[in-house]
Each structure stands twice: as structure tokens, then as C-alpha cells.
């Protein structure tokens, strides 16, 4: 069995997500798990913009939840 390990374990992040219509889907603090990741449950078949901030660093990205999309995003890096 294999798994991924994120760098920021049990840390608090400000997470903001809007859908493609500009509706705010999430705007709250989220704590990463012991593996350094956090889980989000979002509506299917939609496109989103996500902004994550932690200790003055931020990343913003687009993603979607269509059937062909992955369920794990590991490419976002705080800058």
C-alpha cells in the first residue's frame, strides 16, 4: 500500500472556493490531516476557483469535478 505525505501536517489554512457562476461554495478555515492533506466534498459536474492561504503564502487554481477529473489535487504550491 502506498500513500502521499504532505509537508504541512495539522496546520490551519484559509480556504475560499467559488463556482463558475461566482457563488461562494466555501469560505472557512480548514485544518490539514496527519498526512498533510485535507478533504473537501464539492458538488459534481462543476468548475471552481480555489484560493488557499497559510502564514502569508497563497495559491490560487482552477479545478473541476466532472467524471473524468481526478479526485486528488497534489500540484498546488503555496508561494
C-alpha positions as CSV (number, residue, x, y, z in Angstrom):
1,X,0.0,0.0,0.0
2,X,1.3,3.4,-0.9
3,X,0.3,6.9,0.1
4,X,1.2,10.5,-0.1
5,X,2.6,12.7,2.7
6,X,2.0,16.5,2.5
7,X,4.5,18.9,4.1
8,X,2.2,20.9,6.3
9,X,0.7,18.4,8.8
10,X,-2.1,19.5,11.1
11,X,-1.9,23.2,10.0
12,X,-4.7,25.7,9.6
13,X,-5.5,27.1,6.1
14,X,-7.9,29.8,4.9
15,X,-9.8,28.1,2.0
16,X,-12.0,30.1,-0.4
17,X,-13.9,28.4,-3.3
18,X,-16.2,29.9,-5.9
19,X,-18.1,28.0,-8.6
20,X,-18.0,29.2,-12.2
21,X,-21.2,31.3,-11.6
22,X,-19.4,33.3,-8.9
23,X,-21.2,31.6,-6.0
24,X,-19.2,31.1,-2.8
25,X,-19.0,27.4,-2.1
26,X,-16.6,27.5,0.9
27,X,-15.0,30.3,2.9
28,X,-13.6,29.0,6.1
29,X,-10.5,27.7,7.9
30,X,-9.6,24.1,7.3
31,X,-7.0,22.0,9.2
32,X,-4.8,19.6,7.3
33,X,-4.8,16.0,8.5
34,X,-1.9,13.9,9.8
35,X,-1.0,13.2,6.2
36,X,-0.7,16.9,5.4
37,X,-3.8,17.0,3.1
38,X,-7.4,18.0,3.7
39,X,-10.7,16.6,2.3
40,X,-13.3,18.7,0.6
41,X,-16.7,17.4,-0.6
42,X,-18.0,19.5,-3.5
43,X,-20.9,19.3,-6.0
44,X,-20.3,17.1,-9.0
45,X,-20.1,18.4,-12.6
46,X,-18.9,21.9,-11.8
47,X,-15.9,24.1,-12.3
48,X,-14.3,26.0,-9.4
49,X,-11.6,28.5,-8.4
50,X,-9.9,27.8,-5.1
51,X,-7.7,30.1,-3.1
52,X,-5.7,28.7,-0.2
53,X,-3.7,30.8,2.2
54,X,-1.3,29.9,5.1
55,X,1.1,32.2,7.0
56,X,1.2,34.9,4.3
57,X,1.6,32.5,1.4
58,X,-1.2,31.9,-1.1
59,X,-2.0,29.7,-4.1
60,X,-5.0,30.0,-6.5
61,X,-6.1,27.4,-9.0
62,X,-9.0,26.3,-11.1
63,X,-10.3,22.7,-11.0
64,X,-13.5,20.8,-11.7
65,X,-15.5,17.8,-10.5
66,X,-16.6,16.2,-13.8
67,X,-16.4,12.4,-14.2
68,X,-13.1,12.5,-16.0
69,X,-11.4,14.7,-13.3
70,X,-9.1,13.4,-10.6
71,X,-10.2,13.3,-7.0
72,X,-6.8,14.3,-5.5
73,X,-5.0,17.5,-6.3
74,X,-1.3,17.5,-5.4
75,X,0.1,20.2,-7.7
76,X,-0.9,23.4,-5.7
77,X,2.1,25.1,-4.0
78,X,1.9,28.0,-1.6
79,X,4.1,30.9,-2.7
